[in-house]
Amino acid sequence: MMTWARGGILALAATLAAALPLAAEVRALDILGREVVLPAPASRIVLGEGRHMAVLGLMHDDPVAKVVGWRLDKAMDPPTLQAYRAKFPQIGAIKPVGSGNRDLSVEAVIALDPDLLVLSLMDAKDPGMEQARSQVEAAGIPVVYVDFFSHPQENSLPSLQILGALTGGEAKAAEFAALYTERLERITSRLSDPSITRPDVFFHVHAAPKGCCSTVGQGVFHDFITTAGGHNIGNTAVGGVLGNVSLEFLLGADPDIYVATGGAHMAARGGLVLGSGITPGEAELSFAALLKAPGFSALSAVESGRAAGVWHLFNDSPVHIALIEYLAKLFHPDLFADVDPEATLREIEARFSPVTVPGTWWVRAHD
């Protein structure tokens, strides 16, 4: 009797074990439609762009614990890195795997024995990076492509959900996606009437008073301008994502709205300084100096107070939803009087970010 019971229990246990998955295998189609299969959620990640640590931070309380290597060309900005370092000192142990644009050390990646390498859509267009990706995969390391930059509105949420699926952050990725979608639909629904006038907008990226003017043609900020109800005049003047136009072009176009982008990196060029680690006073002084420069001060947008400055690094994170809100309010103040992009940033920080980073994210001209 005991023999039968023991045999029956063992047989039942074997049957139940066969019915259960052998491992916590995870699968996702990356932004290029490539299937990525991991035996378990990734816990040793190499980031092709160091600033995507903050994207992981939207889904994980301790994203640093999951990252063993990163490429430093697209690194975190210093104040954000400082905030992460203060809370997660182990961030100093993350190894660099390349520092130049589209430069990746295959040997350094393989030596870290990661279970996932995260690359960007921009990498997929580079022959050298394609060769590096092939070598990494040949070593048995899965590679996933994401995109928060080239086509941010089309690809940011899918990319967030891809990373969520592969790192065990599905729940928080879905929660962020719900917030993003609700805020975006509020904007698009109010702008759905085709009779609404879309103001002409000039986006001056990496804005400085000399060397005018770099602007956007396609993708990235162009998408934000269009969604926020503006008409990007750089779209017809610049063939690609970025390009240059003359000050004479800008003065001749005399846009309804002038928007400059900047950051701490522009201090050395005497340009617009704002973003993480920048005080409102610093941002206002640098913006006032920019607008007083020859040519800029003659723009109708400057004279009427319809000029603004925004942080450039909104361009590579799904947190850009707050920037879209800001632009919609700038372009159509009556339609979006109740929208508070500052409150959106505070909510994202409170609900999703593991760190708090002080800064000034936008600044307005005074008419």
C-alpha positions in Angstrom: 0.0 0.0 0.0 2.8 2.4 0.9 4.7 1.5 -2.3 1.6 2.3 -4.4 1.0 5.6 -2.5 4.6 6.6 -3.0 4.5 5.7 -6.7 1.2 7.5 -7.2 2.5 10.7 -5.5 5.7 10.6 -7.6 3.7 10.1 -10.8 1.3 13.0 -9.9 4.3 15.2 -9.1 5.8 14.4 -12.5 2.6 15.1 -14.3 2.2 18.5 -12.5 5.8 19.4 -13.3 5.3 18.6 -16.9 2.3 20.9 -17.0 4.3 23.8 -15.7 6.7 25.9 -17.8 10.3 24.7 -17.5 11.6 28.3 -17.0 10.3 31.9 -16.8 11.0 32.4 -20.5 10.3 35.9 -21.8 9.7 36.9 -25.4 9.3 40.2 -27.2 9.3 41.6 -30.7 11.8 44.5 -30.8 11.2 47.8 -32.6 12.5 46.2 -35.8 10.2 43.2 -35.5 13.0 40.9 -34.4 12.0 38.3 -31.9 14.1 38.4 -28.7 13.9 35.3 -26.4 15.4 35.2 -22.9 15.3 32.3 -20.5 14.3 34.7 -17.7 14.0 38.5 -17.3 17.3 40.2 -17.9 19.3 41.0 -14.9 22.7 41.8 -16.5 22.1 44.4 -19.1 24.4 46.5 -21.3 22.9 49.8 -22.4 23.9 51.1 -25.9 22.9 54.5 -24.6 23.8 55.3 -21.0 20.9 57.8 -20.6 18.5 55.0 -21.1 19.2 54.2 -17.5 16.5 56.7 -16.7 14.1 54.8 -19.0 14.7 51.6 -17.0 14.1 53.8 -13.9 10.5 54.4 -15.0 9.9 50.6 -14.5 12.3 49.6 -11.7 13.0 50.9 -8.2 16.7 50.0 -8.7 17.6 50.0 -12.3 21.3 50.3 -11.6 21.3 46.8 -10.1 20.3 45.5 -13.6 23.0 47.2 -15.6 26.6 46.0 -15.9 27.8 48.1 -18.9 27.0 51.1 -20.9 28.2 53.1 -23.8 29.2 56.7 -22.8 28.6 58.6 -26.0 24.9 59.1 -25.1 25.5 59.3 -21.4 23.3 60.6 -18.6 23.6 64.3 -18.1 25.8 65.1 -15.1 23.1 66.3 -12.6 21.0 63.2 -13.3 24.0 61.0 -13.0 24.8 62.7 -9.7 21.3 62.0 -8.4 21.6 58.3 -9.4 25.1 58.1 -7.8 23.8 59.5 -4.5 21.1 56.9 -4.2 22.9 54.0 -6.0 26.6 54.3 -5.3 27.1 51.0 -7.1 26.6 52.9 -10.4 30.3 53.4 -10.3 30.9 49.7 -11.0 29.1 49.9 -14.4 31.8 49.3 -17.1 32.1 51.5 -20.2 31.7 49.5 -23.5 32.5 52.4 -25.9 32.6 56.1 -25.9 32.4 57.4 -29.5 29.3 57.9 -31.7 28.2 54.4 -32.9 31.2 52.9 -31.3 30.9 49.7 -29.4 33.6 47.4 -28.1 32.4 43.8 -28.8 35.2 42.4 -26.6 34.1 44.6 -23.6 30.5 43.6 -24.0 31.3 39.9 -24.2 33.6 40.1 -21.2 30.7 41.3 -19.0 28.7 38.2 -19.8 25.4 40.1 -20.1 22.0 38.5 -20.8 20.9 41.4 -22.9 22.4 44.2 -25.1 20.0 47.2 -25.7 20.7 49.2 -28.9 18.9 52.1 -30.5 17.2 52.4 -33.9 20.0 54.7 -34.9 22.5 51.9 -34.4 20.5 49.7 -36.8 21.3 52.1 -39.6 25.1 52.0 -39.0 27.1 49.3 -40.9 29.8 49.2 -38.1 27.2 48.7 -35.5 25.5 46.0 -37.5 28.7 44.1 -37.6 29.1 44.5 -33.8 25.6 43.3 -33.2 26.2 40.2 -35.3 29.4 39.4 -33.4 27.6 39.9 -30.0 24.8 37.6 -31.1 27.3 35.1 -32.3 28.6 35.0 -28.8 25.1 34.0 -27.6 24.1 37.4 -26.2 20.6 38.5 -27.2 20.3 42.0 -28.7 17.1 44.2 -28.6 16.5 47.4 -30.6 14.4 50.2 -29.1 13.7 53.8 -30.1 12.9 56.8 -28.0 14.6 59.3 -30.4 14.1 58.8 -34.2 10.3 58.5 -34.1 9.5 59.2 -30.4 5.7 59.3 -30.5 5.4 56.2 -32.7 8.1 54.1 -30.9 8.5 55.3 -27.3 5.6 53.4 -25.7 6.3 50.2 -27.7 10.0 50.4 -26.7 9.1 51.0 -23.1 6.8 47.9 -23.2 9.5 45.9 -24.9 12.0 46.7 -22.2 9.4 46.0 -19.6 8.7 42.6 -21.0 12.4 41.7 -21.1 13.3 43.0 -17.7 10.3 42.1 -15.6 8.9 45.6 -15.6 5.7 45.0 -17.5 3.4 46.4 -14.8 5.1 49.7 -14.4 5.5 50.0 -18.1 1.8 49.6 -18.6 1.1 52.1 -15.8 3.3 54.7 -17.5 1.8 53.9 -20.9 -1.7 54.6 -19.4 -0.7 58.0 -18.1 1.1 58.9 -21.4 -1.8 57.8 -23.5 -4.4 59.8 -21.4 -2.3 63.0 -21.6 -1.7 62.6 -25.3 -5.3 61.9 -26.1 -6.3 65.0 -24.2 -4.2 67.0 -26.6 -5.1 65.3 -29.9 -8.8 65.3 -29.2 -8.8 69.1 -28.5 -6.9 69.7 -31.7 -9.0 67.4 -33.9 -11.0 70.2 -35.4 -9.3 70.9 -38.8 -10.4 74.6 -38.7 -8.0 75.2 -35.8 -5.2 77.5 -37.0 -1.7 76.0 -36.6 0.9 78.6 -35.9 4.2 78.6 -37.8 6.9 77.4 -35.4 10.7 77.6 -35.7 12.6 75.2 -33.5 16.2 76.5 -32.9 18.1 73.5 -31.5 21.2 73.9 -29.3 20.5 77.6 -29.5 23.3 80.1 -29.4 23.4 83.7 -30.6 26.2 82.9 -33.1 26.2 80.3 -35.9 22.5 80.5 -36.5 20.6 78.3 -36.9 20.3 74.5 -36.5 16.8 73.3 -36.7 14.6 70.2 -37.2 13.1 68.7 -40.3 11.7 65.3 -39.6 11.1 63.1 -36.6 12.1 64.0 -33.0 11.0 67.5 -32.2 9.0 67.8 -35.5 6.6 65.2 -34.2 6.2 67.1 -31.0 5.5 70.4 -32.8 2.9 68.7 -35.1 1.1 66.9 -32.3 1.0 70.1 -30.2 -0.8 71.9 -33.0 2.0 73.7 -34.7 3.4 73.9 -38.2 7.2 73.3 -38.2 8.7 75.6 -40.8 11.9 73.7 -40.7 10.2 70.7 -42.3 10.4 72.2 -45.7 13.8 73.9 -45.2 15.8 70.9 -43.9 15.9 67.6 -45.7 16.7 65.3 -42.8 16.2 65.2 -39.0 18.6 68.1 -38.4 20.0 70.8 -40.6 21.1 74.4 -40.7 19.3 77.5 -42.0 20.6 81.1 -42.1 19.6 83.9 -39.9 18.3 85.6 -43.1 16.0 82.6 -43.6 14.7 82.9 -40.0 14.1 86.6 -40.3 12.4 86.2 -43.6 10.1 83.5 -42.3 9.3 85.5 -39.2 7.5 82.6 -37.5 4.6 83.1 -35.1 6.4 81.2 -32.4 10.2 80.8 -31.7 11.3 77.9 -29.6 14.9 77.4 -28.6 16.4 74.2 -27.1 19.3 74.2 -24.7 21.0 72.6 -21.8 24.0 72.9 -19.5 26.2 71.9 -22.5 25.4 75.3 -24.1 27.1 77.4 -21.4 30.5 77.2 -23.2 28.9 78.6 -26.4 27.1 81.4 -24.6 23.8 79.8 -25.6 20.6 78.8 -23.8 21.3 77.1 -20.5 18.5 75.2 -18.8 17.6 71.7 -17.8 18.8 69.5 -15.0 20.8 71.3 -12.3 19.9 74.7 -13.7 18.1 77.4 -11.6 15.3 79.5 -13.0 17.4 82.6 -12.7 20.2 81.0 -14.8 17.8 79.9 -17.4 16.1 83.3 -17.6 19.4 85.2 -17.9 20.7 83.0 -20.7 17.4 83.2 -22.6 17.2 86.9 -22.3 20.8 87.2 -23.6 19.9 85.0 -26.6 16.8 87.0 -27.5 18.8 90.3 -27.4 21.3 89.1 -29.9 21.3 90.7 -33.4 18.5 89.3 -35.5 16.6 87.4 -32.8 15.4 90.6 -31.1 13.7 91.6 -34.4 11.5 88.5 -34.6 7.7 89.1 -34.2 7.6 86.1 -31.8 10.1 87.8 -29.5 8.4 91.2 -29.6 5.0 89.6 -28.8 6.3 87.3 -26.0 5.7 84.1 -28.0 9.2 82.8 -27.6 10.2 80.0 -25.3 13.1 77.8 -24.4 12.9 74.1 -23.6 15.4 71.4 -22.4 16.9 69.6 -25.3 17.2 66.3 -23.6 13.5 65.8 -23.6 14.3 64.2 -26.9 15.3 60.7 -25.8 12.8 59.7 -23.1 9.0 59.0 -23.0 8.9 61.8 -20.4 8.6 64.0 -23.5 4.9 63.9 -23.0 5.3 66.8 -20.6 7.1 68.8 -23.4 4.2 68.1 -25.8 1.8 69.5 -23.1 4.0 72.6 -22.7 4.2 73.2 -26.5 0.4 72.7 -26.9 -0.2 75.3 -24.1 2.3 77.7 -25.8 0.8 77.3 -29.3 -2.9 77.3 -28.1 -3.1 78.9 -24.7 -6.9 79.2 -24.7 -7.4 75.5 -25.6 -5.0 74.3 -23.0 -5.4 76.7 -20.1 -6.1 73.9 -17.7 -3.0 71.8 -18.7 -0.1 71.9 -16.3 3.1 70.3 -17.7 4.9 71.1 -14.5 2.4 69.0 -12.6 2.8 66.2 -15.2 6.6 66.1 -14.5 6.0 66.1 -10.7 3.6 63.2 -11.1 6.0 61.2 -13.3 8.8 61.8 -10.8 6.6 60.8 -7.8 5.1 57.7 -9.4 7.9 56.4 -11.6 11.4 57.9 -11.0 13.7 56.4 -8.4 15.5 59.7 -8.0 14.6 63.4 -7.8 16.6 65.7 -10.2 16.1 69.5 -9.7 16.2 71.7 -12.7 14.4 74.2 -15.0 12.8 72.6 -18.0 11.4 75.6 -19.9 11.5 79.4 -19.9 9.3 82.1 -21.5 10.1 85.4 -23.0 8.4 88.5 -21.6 6.5 90.8 -24.0 
